Amino acid sequence: MLRYNELLSGHTSFRIGGPAYYWAEPENIESVLEAVSLAEDKNKRLLVVGKGTNLLVKDEGFDGVIISLAGDFEKIEKGQGGSIKAGAGASVSKLVKYAFEEGLGGCEFLSGIPGSLGGAIFMNAGVRAIDSPDKFEEIKDILTSLEALDLKDKKIKILDRKDVDFGYRHSGLSEKIILGARFSLKKDKKENIRERISAFNKKREWLAKIGFPNAGSIFKNPASNKPAGMLIESCGLKGKRIGGAEISSAHANVIMNVGKATAKDVLSLMDLARIQVKQKFGIDLEPELKIV
Ligand SMILES: Cc1cc2nc3c(=O)[nH]c(=O)nc-3n(C[C@H](O)[C@H](O)[C@H](O)COP(=O)(O)OP(=O)(O)OC[C@H]3O[C@@H](n4cnc5c(N)ncnc54)[C@H](O)[C@@H]3O)c2cc1C
């Protein structure tokens, strides 16, 4: 499926963003290759997105072809042993639910993280561990391999987890379209899995208080022991508003679209936070969300 001049505000959790030249929802690999060729033929940029939960799309939009994987890429199936094979277009919540139903544990930490598996792998999505908050549980920990279309030579490649440069909210997979992945999970009792899902959901209860469209954490936590939210809060910026964008009073590392916010409003608030944190603490904040 291909749509021209598609408004991206309808495809981002922020509800912000101008139009895309073309919006493609390929349901199989042939259609993905067609969308890639379309971008080349029209001399346009190409971008693959998931569910848009970590994106800030500029007000002028994206003058290129956007691919959002659908159809075959949303399937999840059981492999051998404790393995699960999933398409990159499937939602993270679908994987968590599927694993629970199959009595496979290990991905409970993903419960409540919005978005697609492709986006989660690209971002190496994760959360702080429940019992040891200094540690992170990240999607790379359960990934065995992934299938990706290499945009340099248009070949589909299988990449072993150890061949991917995973880091904190980083995968280095920029010249590739992630098509699917295999995860390694462990057989467990459903009540144990349910308990862990509840524990992770409990940790995320504060998110429900946000109440307005947002894109989760705006900045990465710096290497210092103070998280980005605490640094921004210490600058007195909770509740600070520019246009329709506001720094959340529930968590200072979240910017909300409280009504017709533009990308410019959000970027201005981000600049303000970055400048004040730098002045007060000498720390450079780096955006976590992807600006398109
Ligand atoms: C309320 C809220 C809570 C959140 N909580 C967390 C959290 O606890 N932990 C966490 O890590 N994140 C969190 N996030 C951020 C976000 O949900 C994750 O980063 C998520 O994994 C992004 O997935 P997505 O499908 O929405 O990706 P998108 O936002 O659509 O894209 C993100 C990036 O991934 C790339 N990408 C997407 N799909 C593919 C693909 N198939 N191939 C190659 N590149 C691709 C895009 O080009 C883009 O650069 C939260 C966001 C919100 C709104």
The ligand as an ORCA input file, in Angstrom:
! r2SCAN-3c Opt
* xyz 0 1
  C       5.121      6.333     26.747
  C       6.437      5.809     26.223
  C       7.227      5.008     27.026
  C       8.448      4.515     26.553
  N       9.199      3.727     27.377
  C      10.381      3.227     26.921
  C      11.180      2.379     27.758
  O      10.843      2.075     28.883
  N      12.349      1.906     27.247
  C      12.759      2.209     25.971
  O      13.835      1.729     25.561
  N      12.036      3.017     25.173
  C      10.851      3.524     25.612
  N      10.098      4.342     24.801
  C      10.620      4.725     23.490
  C      10.114      3.817     22.341
  O       8.922      3.187     22.701
  C      11.134      2.761     21.974
  O      12.339      3.343     21.535
  C      10.609      1.843     20.863
  O      11.434      0.716     20.804
  C      10.543      2.506     19.497
  O       9.831      1.632     18.616
  P       8.994      2.198     17.391
  O       8.505      1.030     16.623
  O       7.956      3.152     17.835
  O      10.143      2.935     16.581
  P      10.054      4.352     15.835
  O       9.851      5.430     16.841
  O       9.100      4.263     14.719
  O      11.535      4.445     15.266
  C      12.641      4.594     16.142
  C      13.917      4.402     15.337
  O      13.995      3.039     14.908
  C      14.169      2.970     13.497
  N      13.445      1.788     13.020
  C      12.175      1.440     13.297
  N      11.857      0.266     12.704
  C      12.959     -0.131     12.036
  C      13.272     -1.254     11.204
  N      12.382     -2.214     10.939
  N      14.510     -1.324     10.653
  C      15.435     -0.368     10.901
  N      15.206      0.721     11.663
  C      13.981      0.839     12.227
  C      13.585      4.288     12.960
  O      14.149      4.642     11.713
  C      13.972      5.260     14.079
  O      15.296      5.710     13.891
  C       8.884      4.835     25.261
  C       8.069      5.651     24.431
  C       6.840      6.126     24.908
  C       5.980      6.966     24.017
*
